[in-house]
Amino acid sequence: MSDIPACPVCGMEHTYPDGEVYICPDCGHEWPQHAVAQEESRQVVRDVHGNVLQNGDSVIVIKDLKVKGASIPLKQGTVIRGIRLIDGDAEHIEGHSDKIKDLVLKVCFLKKA
């Protein structure tokens, strides 16, 4: 089996290296070889059930959480919309609830909505 990745645009496996780039003869797409290494090194952020989380997803809090600096807790069932992943950190996300802004939450207390 080859170490050459399939084309990210069309998915065909006829790609070949040409200098510093990979080329897909099926659709003509070209991309740098070092970009593939960067994609593979990215950490995958998963919720409590193992679902992959991405920027912009909505998550639900699975238990009541005390929030530092806030007088009210974050209740179970609260929806956090439009999350942002933190680069290099697979255990935390950033987001906002309706009542509390600028939250950093552990993914072990969240499930994908």
VOPAGU-2260 file (C-alpha; in pm, 1 decimal, decimal comma):
REM VOPAGU-2260
SITE   aa  ch    i         X         Y         Z
SITE  MET   A    0       0,0       0,0       0,0
SITE  SER   A    1     124,8     347,0     -87,1
SITE  ASP   A    2     206,9     633,5     151,3
SITE  ILE   A    3      67,0     880,9    -101,5
SITE  PRO   A    4    -270,2    1019,5      18,7
SITE  ALA   A    5    -588,8    1029,3    -185,0
SITE  CYS   A    6    -693,0    1359,7    -340,0
SITE  PRO   A    7    -868,9    1581,3     -81,5
SITE  VAL   A    8   -1097,2    1726,8    -353,4
SITE  CYS   A    9   -1219,9    1428,5    -554,8
SITE  GLY   A   10   -1108,1    1139,0    -331,6
SITE  MET   A   11    -936,6     946,8    -612,4
SITE  GLU   A   12    -619,7     755,2    -526,4
SITE  HIS   A   13    -428,1     818,6    -849,9
SITE  THR   A   14    -223,3    1100,6    -694,7
SITE  TYR   A   15     152,1    1123,3    -739,1
SITE  PRO   A   16     432,9    1338,0    -594,3
SITE  ASP   A   17     600,2    1601,4    -810,6
SITE  GLY   A   18     876,2    1783,9    -627,1
SITE  GLU   A   19     720,0    1948,7    -320,1
SITE  VAL   A   20     356,4    1888,7    -418,5
SITE  TYR   A   21     110,6    1606,0    -475,7
SITE  ILE   A   22     -87,2    1614,5    -802,4
SITE  CYS   A   23    -420,8    1451,3    -882,3
SITE  PRO   A   24    -443,6    1367,3   -1254,0
SITE  ASP   A   25    -820,9    1313,3   -1229,5
SITE  CYS   A   26    -923,3    1663,8   -1121,1
SITE  GLY   A   27    -594,3    1856,1   -1157,7
SITE  HIS   A   28    -575,5    1955,7    -789,6
SITE  GLU   A   29    -227,9    2023,4    -647,6
SITE  TRP   A   30    -139,4    2056,8    -278,2
SITE  PRO   A   31     186,8    2077,8     -80,9
SITE  GLN   A   32     324,5    1759,8      72,6
SITE  HIS   A   33     392,7    1927,0     408,8
SITE  ALA   A   34      20,8    2016,7     444,2
SITE  VAL   A   35     -58,3    1645,5     473,2
SITE  ALA   A   36     185,7    1609,2     762,0
SITE  GLN   A   37      24,6    1905,8     940,5
SITE  GLU   A   38    -326,5    1758,5     904,0
SITE  GLU   A   39    -215,3    1425,7    1047,0
SITE  SER   A   40     -51,8    1594,4    1347,5
SITE  ARG   A   41    -369,6    1781,9    1447,1
SITE  GLN   A   42    -540,9    1653,9    1758,1
SITE  VAL   A   43    -896,3    1532,5    1732,9
SITE  VAL   A   44   -1135,4    1674,9    1993,0
SITE  ARG   A   45   -1406,0    1431,0    2106,0
SITE  ASP   A   46   -1704,4    1469,8    2336,9
SITE  VAL   A   47   -1791,7    1234,6    2624,8
SITE  HIS   A   48   -1947,9     982,2    2381,9
SITE  GLY   A   49   -1653,6     988,2    2138,1
SITE  ASN   A   50   -1815,8    1209,5    1872,2
SITE  VAL   A   51   -1570,4    1436,6    1690,4
SITE  LEU   A   52   -1621,0    1806,6    1765,4
SITE  GLN   A   53   -1544,3    2084,4    1515,8
SITE  ASN   A   54   -1552,9    2463,9    1523,7
SITE  GLY   A   55   -1911,2    2592,5    1511,8
SITE  ASP   A   56   -2073,5    2279,1    1657,3
SITE  SER   A   57   -2330,0    2295,1    1935,8
SITE  VAL   A   58   -2281,6    2094,8    2255,0
SITE  ILE   A   59   -2493,1    2017,6    2562,2
SITE  VAL   A   60   -2367,1    2022,0    2922,1
SITE  ILE   A   61   -2423,3    1677,7    3080,8
SITE  LYS   A   62   -2403,1    1782,3    3450,0
SITE  ASP   A   63   -2432,9    2096,1    3661,5
SITE  LEU   A   64   -2101,9    2284,1    3665,8
SITE  LYS   A   65   -1977,3    2556,5    3896,7
SITE  VAL   A   66   -1832,7    2844,8    3696,1
SITE  LYS   A   67   -1541,3    3039,2    3840,6
SITE  GLY   A   68   -1618,5    3410,2    3849,7
SITE  ALA   A   69   -1994,6    3364,9    3802,9
SITE  SER   A   70   -2264,5    3362,4    4067,5
SITE  ILE   A   71   -2482,0    3107,3    3885,7
SITE  PRO   A   72   -2394,7    2750,0    3789,7
SITE  LEU   A   73   -2408,8    2613,4    3437,2
SITE  LYS   A   74   -2709,4    2378,8    3450,6
SITE  GLN   A   75   -2732,9    2033,2    3299,3
SITE  GLY   A   76   -2890,4    2051,1    2953,6
SITE  THR   A   77   -2756,6    2399,2    2875,3
SITE  VAL   A   78   -2675,6    2433,4    2504,6
SITE  ILE   A   79   -2345,5    2593,7    2406,5
SITE  ARG   A   80   -2370,1    2706,4    2042,3
SITE  GLY   A   81   -2087,6    2790,8    1804,4
SITE  ILE   A   82   -1797,5    2639,1    1996,9
SITE  ARG   A   83   -1433,9    2712,9    1912,9
SITE  LEU   A   84   -1158,4    2454,3    1944,9
SITE  ILE   A   85    -836,9    2553,2    2119,7
SITE  ASP   A   86    -522,6    2481,1    1914,9
SITE  GLY   A   87    -303,5    2215,7    2074,6
SITE  ASP   A   88    -559,9    2131,8    2344,8
SITE  ALA   A   89    -786,6    1832,4    2290,0
SITE  GLU   A   90    -947,0    1858,0    2635,3
SITE  HIS   A   91   -1099,1    2209,8    2628,2
SITE  ILE   A   92   -1329,0    2419,0    2407,3
SITE  GLU   A   93   -1438,8    2783,7    2416,6
SITE  GLY   A   94   -1798,4    2898,0    2391,8
SITE  HIS   A   95   -2085,0    3108,9    2526,4
SITE  SER   A   96   -2410,0    3021,7    2699,2
SITE  ASP   A   97   -2713,3    3251,0    2707,4
SITE  LYS   A   98   -2628,9    3382,8    3056,1
SITE  ILE   A   99   -2251,7    3333,1    3084,6
SITE  LYS   A  100   -2005,9    3460,6    2823,0
SITE  ASP   A  101   -1646,5    3352,0    2749,1
SITE  LEU   A  102   -1651,0    2997,9    2886,5
SITE  VAL   A  103   -1370,1    2745,8    2864,7
SITE  LEU   A  104   -1514,7    2399,4    2919,3
SITE  LYS   A  105   -1371,0    2048,9    2948,4
SITE  VAL   A  106   -1504,0    1818,5    2678,2
SITE  CYS   A  107   -1558,8    1539,2    2933,0
SITE  PHE   A  108   -1869,4    1732,9    3052,8
SITE  LEU   A  109   -2014,3    1788,6    2703,8
SITE  LYS   A  110   -2200,9    1590,4    2441,2
SITE  LYS   A  111   -2257,7    1690,5    2080,6
SITE  ALA   A  112   -2604,9    1832,7    2014,0
